[in-house]
Structure formats: C-alpha cells, structure tokens
C-alpha cells in the first residue's frame, strides 16, 4: 500500500543540519506515528512521503519554507536566571523552546 492522505504512517527519522549536526531523531526502536494530511509534520516531509511504500528510505533536503520557516531573531528573548529552577545548570548560549 502506498502512503496517501489520511493514513496512519509510522517511520524512523534523523534530522541533521547541512553541517551534519544531528538536531532531532525518532527514539531508537520508537518510530514516529502520524496521520498524513493532518499537519503533524513539516510540509516538505509529508509531500516527499506521499506515494512511498513500506521499506522505502529517503534522504531529503528542505528549504526553510518547506520546514519550520526562516529564523526570526525578533522571537528570541533573554530570560532572567530566576525563571529557571535553582538547581538547573545553565551554560552560556543554551537555547530552550517553549
């Protein structure tokens, strides 16, 4: 069966930057499960998966618009130290997502 809209699909993935740095991945032995066409993954990946079948392997490069969009520096903010748990070890340059 080929991947089509509104199907449950489970897959393993590894997301890397052009530099080769690993950014994200499915947990080993724990594939990511989605319903296609529901907006659960980036548009470029969903589009690339359509028509594929079980066992296919893909290596895909995305433009920002096909993934998470361009970086918007205005969305970055400095957070005071007292907003983190006291025992949390913080290092300069650490980033967090909310």
C-alpha positions in Angstrom: 0.0 0.0 0.0 1.3 3.4 -0.9 1.3 6.3 1.5 -1.7 8.6 0.8 -3.7 11.2 2.6 -5.5 10.3 5.9 -3.5 7.2 6.6 -1.6 6.2 9.7 2.1 6.1 9.0 5.0 5.2 11.4 8.6 5.9 10.4 12.0 6.5 11.8 13.8 9.7 11.0 17.0 11.6 11.7 17.1 15.4 11.2 20.5 17.0 10.6 21.8 20.4 9.6 24.0 20.9 6.4 27.0 20.6 8.8 26.0 17.1 9.7 25.0 18.1 13.3 22.1 16.0 14.5 19.1 18.1 15.5 16.4 15.6 16.2 15.5 11.9 15.6 13.0 9.3 16.4 13.8 7.3 19.5 15.7 4.1 18.7 13.1 1.5 18.2 10.2 4.0 18.6 9.1 5.3 15.2 7.1 8.5 14.9 3.4 7.8 14.1 1.3 10.3 12.3 -1.9 10.7 10.3 -1.0 12.0 6.9 -2.6 15.3 5.8 -3.2 16.4 9.4 -0.3 18.8 9.7 1.6 16.8 12.3 4.9 17.0 10.5 6.6 19.6 8.3 5.0 20.1 4.9 8.1 19.1 2.8 8.4 15.7 4.6 4.8 14.9 4.2 4.9 15.8 0.5 8.0 13.6 0.0 6.4 10.7 1.7 3.3 10.6 -0.5 3.3 7.6 -2.8 6.1 5.8 -1.0 5.7 2.3 0.4 6.8 0.2 3.3 10.6 -0.2 3.4 11.4 2.9 1.3 14.3 5.0 2.5 14.5 8.7 1.8 17.2 11.4 2.1 15.6 14.8 1.7 16.9 18.4 1.8 14.4 21.1 2.7 14.3 24.8 2.1 13.2 26.7 5.3 9.8 27.3 3.8 9.2 23.6 3.5 10.1 23.0 7.1 10.0 25.4 10.0 10.4 28.7 8.1 13.1 31.3 8.2 14.7 32.2 11.5 13.1 35.3 13.1 15.5 36.9 15.5 12.7 39.0 17.0 11.3 35.9 18.6 14.4 35.3 20.7 14.3 36.6 24.2 16.6 36.7 27.2 15.1 35.0 30.3 16.2 36.0 33.8 18.1 33.3 35.8 15.4 33.3 38.4 12.9 31.9 35.9 14.7 28.6 36.0 14.9 26.0 38.8 17.7 26.9 41.2 19.5 23.6 40.8 19.4 23.7 36.9 22.9 24.0 35.5 22.8 26.7 32.8 25.6 27.4 30.3 26.1 30.5 28.1 24.5 30.0 24.7 22.0 27.4 25.8 18.6 27.6 24.0 15.2 26.5 25.1 11.9 26.1 23.3 8.5 27.0 24.7 
